[in-house]
């Protein structure tokens, strides 16, 4: 941590403050989720809950998704048939990467996130394109995050937009300025 700049340290401090604030504001949600899980034999502690800016309020516990819904069956490659997921959960427009249940949201596997890191947002476009793929001739499968679920069940999402700038377009190629700005 000594190699971090002051600006990086301040950023990490602000993220931690934001996490504590969001968890504090959602104490009743967290407590009611603990009660629901306790009825299923899953004893959660405060340490199991985190707020991640790019995701929301999550609970991390070994195999929590399967403990909450035993119908989610993995095949030998740990993939789940999309048709089964569509039976069990609800998909919502503009909320790709999440399957909605009444009390939680199942999430696609962290390998679909930027840099394959579980706290990052989704990598651009793959999940969106996969969710939109619909061919009855092809059985689709996906991997889910079985150890984490999001518990603030709403459609609020962290949105990242990429902007790319290139040369000004001109159909007459001889008119395109080649100088570097």
C-alpha positions as CSV (number, residue, x, y, z in Angstrom):
1,X,0.0,0.0,0.0
2,X,3.1,2.3,0.4
3,X,3.4,2.5,-3.4
4,X,0.0,4.2,-3.8
5,X,-0.1,7.9,-4.5
6,X,-2.0,10.2,-2.1
7,X,-4.7,10.6,-4.8
8,X,-5.1,6.8,-5.0
9,X,-5.2,6.5,-1.2
10,X,-7.9,9.2,-1.1
11,X,-9.9,7.5,-3.8
12,X,-9.8,4.2,-1.9
13,X,-10.8,6.0,1.3
14,X,-13.8,7.6,-0.4
15,X,-14.9,4.2,-1.8
16,X,-14.8,2.7,1.7
17,X,-16.7,5.6,3.1
18,X,-19.3,5.2,0.4
19,X,-19.6,1.5,1.1
20,X,-20.1,2.0,4.8
21,X,-22.7,4.7,4.1
22,X,-24.7,2.5,1.7
23,X,-24.6,-0.5,4.0
24,X,-25.7,1.7,6.9
25,X,-28.6,3.1,4.9
26,X,-29.7,-0.4,3.9
27,X,-29.6,-2.0,7.3
28,X,-33.2,-3.1,7.3
29,X,-32.8,-4.7,3.8
30,X,-29.7,-6.6,5.0
31,X,-31.3,-7.7,8.3
32,X,-34.4,-9.0,6.4
33,X,-32.2,-10.9,4.0
34,X,-30.4,-12.5,7.0
35,X,-33.7,-13.6,8.4
36,X,-34.8,-15.1,5.1
37,X,-31.4,-17.0,4.8
38,X,-31.5,-18.2,8.4
39,X,-34.8,-19.9,7.6
40,X,-32.9,-21.8,4.9
41,X,-30.2,-22.8,7.3
42,X,-27.7,-20.1,6.0
43,X,-26.3,-18.0,8.9
44,X,-25.0,-14.7,7.5
45,X,-22.9,-12.1,9.3
46,X,-22.3,-8.5,8.6
47,X,-18.9,-9.5,7.0
48,X,-20.8,-11.3,4.3
49,X,-22.3,-8.0,2.9
50,X,-20.5,-5.5,0.8
51,X,-21.5,-2.5,-1.3
52,X,-19.6,-2.3,-4.6
53,X,-20.1,0.8,-6.5
54,X,-20.3,-0.9,-9.9
55,X,-22.7,-3.7,-8.7
56,X,-24.7,-2.7,-5.6
57,X,-25.2,-4.5,-2.3
58,X,-24.0,-8.0,-2.5
59,X,-23.8,-11.0,-0.1
60,X,-20.9,-13.3,-0.5
61,X,-21.2,-16.8,0.9
62,X,-20.1,-20.2,-0.5
63,X,-22.7,-21.5,-3.0
64,X,-25.3,-18.9,-1.8
65,X,-27.1,-19.0,-5.2
66,X,-27.8,-22.7,-5.0
67,X,-28.8,-22.4,-1.3
68,X,-31.3,-19.7,-2.2
69,X,-32.7,-21.6,-5.2
70,X,-31.9,-25.3,-5.5
71,X,-33.4,-25.4,-9.0
72,X,-30.3,-23.7,-10.5
73,X,-28.5,-26.8,-11.7
74,X,-24.9,-26.7,-13.1
75,X,-23.7,-29.2,-15.7
76,X,-20.3,-30.8,-15.5
77,X,-18.7,-27.6,-16.9
78,X,-20.6,-25.5,-14.3
79,X,-22.8,-24.0,-16.9
80,X,-26.5,-23.4,-16.6
81,X,-29.0,-23.8,-19.4
82,X,-30.4,-20.3,-20.2
83,X,-33.9,-21.8,-20.8
84,X,-33.9,-23.0,-17.2
85,X,-32.7,-19.6,-15.9
86,X,-35.5,-17.9,-17.9
87,X,-38.0,-20.3,-16.2
88,X,-36.7,-19.5,-12.7
89,X,-35.8,-15.9,-12.9
90,X,-36.9,-12.7,-14.6
91,X,-34.8,-10.7,-17.1
92,X,-35.3,-7.0,-17.3
93,X,-34.7,-4.8,-20.3
94,X,-31.6,-2.6,-19.8
95,X,-30.4,-4.6,-16.8
96,X,-28.1,-7.2,-18.5
97,X,-26.0,-9.5,-16.4
98,X,-28.6,-10.0,-13.7
99,X,-31.5,-12.5,-13.2
100,X,-34.2,-11.1,-10.9
101,X,-35.8,-13.1,-8.1
102,X,-38.1,-11.7,-5.4
103,X,-35.3,-11.1,-2.8
104,X,-32.1,-11.2,-4.8
105,X,-30.5,-11.0,-8.2
106,X,-28.3,-13.8,-9.6
107,X,-25.3,-12.5,-11.5
108,X,-23.4,-13.7,-14.5
109,X,-19.9,-15.1,-13.6
110,X,-17.1,-12.6,-12.8
111,X,-15.3,-13.7,-15.9
112,X,-17.8,-11.5,-17.8
113,X,-16.6,-8.5,-15.9
114,X,-13.9,-6.0,-16.9
115,X,-10.5,-7.6,-16.3
116,X,-12.2,-10.8,-15.0
117,X,-12.3,-9.0,-11.6
118,X,-15.5,-9.6,-9.5
119,X,-15.8,-6.0,-8.3
120,X,-15.8,-4.4,-11.8
121,X,-18.7,-3.7,-14.1
122,X,-19.5,-5.9,-17.0
123,X,-17.1,-6.0,-19.9
124,X,-18.5,-4.0,-22.8
125,X,-21.3,-5.5,-24.8
126,X,-20.8,-9.3,-24.4
127,X,-23.5,-9.8,-21.8
128,X,-25.9,-7.5,-23.6
129,X,-25.4,-9.3,-26.9
130,X,-25.6,-12.7,-25.2
131,X,-28.9,-11.7,-23.5
132,X,-30.3,-10.6,-26.8
133,X,-29.3,-13.8,-28.6
134,X,-32.4,-15.9,-29.3
135,X,-32.2,-18.9,-31.6
136,X,-34.6,-21.8,-30.7
137,X,-32.3,-24.1,-32.7
138,X,-29.4,-23.5,-30.3
139,X,-29.3,-24.4,-26.6
140,X,-27.5,-21.6,-24.7
141,X,-25.6,-22.0,-21.5
142,X,-24.0,-19.4,-19.2
143,X,-21.9,-19.5,-16.0
144,X,-23.3,-17.7,-13.0
145,X,-21.6,-16.4,-9.8
146,X,-22.7,-19.0,-7.3
147,X,-20.9,-17.4,-4.4
148,X,-22.4,-13.9,-4.6
149,X,-25.9,-12.4,-5.2
150,X,-27.1,-8.8,-5.3
151,X,-29.7,-8.1,-2.7
152,X,-30.9,-4.6,-3.6
153,X,-33.5,-5.9,-6.1
154,X,-34.2,-2.9,-8.3
155,X,-33.2,-1.7,-11.7
156,X,-30.7,0.9,-10.6
157,X,-27.4,0.2,-12.3
158,X,-24.0,1.7,-12.6
159,X,-23.5,2.8,-16.1
160,X,-20.2,3.2,-17.9
161,X,-20.0,4.8,-21.3
162,X,-17.0,4.7,-23.6
163,X,-16.2,7.5,-26.0
164,X,-13.8,7.1,-28.8
165,X,-12.5,9.9,-31.0
166,X,-11.0,9.4,-34.4
167,X,-10.3,11.4,-37.5
168,X,-13.0,13.7,-38.7
169,X,-15.0,11.9,-41.4
170,X,-14.8,13.0,-45.0
171,X,-15.8,10.9,-48.0
172,X,-13.1,12.6,-50.0
173,X,-10.0,10.8,-48.5
174,X,-7.6,13.4,-49.9
175,X,-9.3,16.0,-47.6
176,X,-8.7,14.1,-44.3
177,X,-6.1,15.9,-42.2
178,X,-3.3,13.4,-41.3
179,X,-1.5,15.7,-38.8
180,X,-1.4,14.4,-35.2
181,X,-3.2,16.6,-32.7
